[in-house]
Amino acid sequence: MPISVFVTMLGYMLVCSFTPGPGNILALNTTTQFGWQKGRRLILGICAGYSGVQLLCTLAVYGLNAFLLPVLAVLKYIGSIYLLWLAIHMFRSKPQKDKKDGQASFRVGFLLQFVNIKIYFYIMTLLMVYLVPYISTLPGLLLAGAGVVSIGCLACLTWAFLGIKMQRIYEKYFQPINSILSLFLLYCAWDIIKG
């Protein structure tokens, strides 16, 4: 891969990974409410789900392209409904008075990634435009995918860290913050449906 293509790919990966999306917003909101100890299961679920989607997309691009396209069409609507549910849940939530009662599950983070159509399009574009033209073997694509997942997980952890730093602010201004984050999720759902 020429260095100019690598630099362009890296820029694409950083922009797509660090901009607000469902996983990053949920990581921010969860650590803001529950802190790292309670939120880490969700973060781990997001990263594991990201890895699963990366693997699924890599296998699909490598040999099952005809199978994945119909699945993406269905996931588009399932993902939008799930994001709508998350937005409503986030909008209605209040800060936990007793942090011991809060929950942030691995399952929620994991499932979010499997219905997050943004990740499918991001990974498919990355594979088709940047990786497949230069890597022809499945092990090579899987290794490159590990790098992609690393950047995605780093972005999620960055948003989670931001949430930890915002805890005191969140307790004071939880309703405007939740409203803004909910609007981001609604925008993501709308963008998926119209796209």
N, C-alpha and C positions, 0 to 999 in steps of 0.2 A: 504494500500500500504506500503510495507516495505521501510524503510528509504533508503536502498541502491538503490532501484528502483527509488525512488523519486529524489535522488541526480543525478542519471544517466539521468533521464528525464529532470531535471532542466538544466544540462549541454547541453543536446541536444537542448533544447529550446533556451538557450542563444546563442549557436553557430549558430543555424539556423536563429535566429532573428536579430543578430547583424552583421552578415557577409553581404558583399555587395550583394544586390539583387535589382530588379527593383524599388521597393517602396523606399528603403533606398537611392538609387542613385538619384532618382527623388526628394526626399525630400532635399538632400544635394544640388543638382543643383538649385532647386527652391529658397531656402533660401539664397544661395550664390548670386543669381541674384537679388532677390526682397526683401530680408529681411523677418523678421517674420510677419509683418503686412500684406503684400501681399501674403506670402506663407502659412499662417495658414489655409486658406480655402482648399488648396491642401492637407495639412497634415491631416486635419479633414476628408477629403474625403478618404485618404488612410486608416485611422483608421476605418472609417465607413465601407469601403469595406472589410477590414480585418475581422470586426465583422460579416458582411454578409456571407463571405466565411466560417468562423468558424461555424456559425449557419447552413449553407447549408451542410457542411461536417458532422457535428454532427447528423443532421437529417438523412442524407444518411447512415451513419454508423449504426445508431440506427434502421432504418427500410427500407431504400430504396437503399441498396447497388447495386442491379442490375441496377438501373437507373443511378447511378453516373459514372460507368466505361465507358460507351459510351460517356458521356458528356465530361469526361476528355480527351478522344482521340481527340475530335474535338477542345476543348479548347487549346490543345497543339499547334495546328497550328495557331489558331486565336491569341493566346498569343504571339507566335513567330513573327508574322507579326506586331502586335502592338509594340513589343519591338524594332523591326527593324525600324518602323516609329519613335519611341521615340529617338532611337540612331541617326538617320539622323537629326531629328529636333534639338537635343542637339548639335551635331557636327556643324551644320550650325548657331547656335545661337551666338549672341554677347551680351556683357553686355549692359544693358539698360542705356542710358544716362540720361533719365528722368524716375525715378523709378515710377512715377505716371502712366505711360502708360503701365506698365507691368501687366500681368495677370497670375494667378495661380488658377485654378478652382477646386472646390469641385468635379465636375463631372469627371475630368481627373484622380484625385487621386482615386476616388471611382471605376471607370471602370478599372483602372490599376489592382486593386486587383482581380477583377472578371476574368481577362484573365491572371493573373500571376499564371501559373501552378506550380511554385515553392511552393507557399503557399498551394495549394491543396495537393501536395504530402507531404509537411511538416505536415500539420494538419491531413491528413489521417494516416500517419505513427504514429504520436503522439497519435491519438485516438486508433488505432488498437493495437499498441505495449504497450503503457503505461497506457491508461485510461480505455478502455473497459474491460480489464481483472480484474480491481479492482472496477469499478463503473458500476452498472447494470441499473441504472434508468436514464431516460431522464433528469429530473431536475438536477441530480448529474453531468451528462455530460455537461449540459449547464453551470452550475456553474464553473466547471473545465475549460470550454471554455472561460469564462470571465477572468480567470487568464492567459490563453494563449494569449488572445487578449491584456491584459494589458502589458505583456512582449513585444509583437510585437509593440504596440504603443510606448512603452518606447524606443525601438530600433529606431523607425522612428524619434521620437523627438530628440534622441541623434544625429542622422545623420543631422537632420535639424539644431540643435545647432552648429554642426561642420561647416555647410554651412554659418551660420551667422558669425562665427569667421573668416571665410576665405574670406569675401567679398572684402577686400582691395587686398589681394593676387590674387583673381579671376579677378579683374579689370585689373591687370597688366599681368597676365598669362592666360587669358581666353581660348585661343585656345588650348594650351597643356592640360589644365584641362578638357575642353570639349571633347577633343580627347580621353583622358584616360577614362572618364566616358562613352563616347559612345562605346568604346571598351568593357568595362564591360557589357554594355547592349547587345552588339552583342554576347559576350560570353554567356550571359544568354539565349539569343534566340537560339543560336547553341546548348547549353546544353539541352534545352527543346526538340528541334527537334530530336537530336540523342538519347535522353534518352527514 
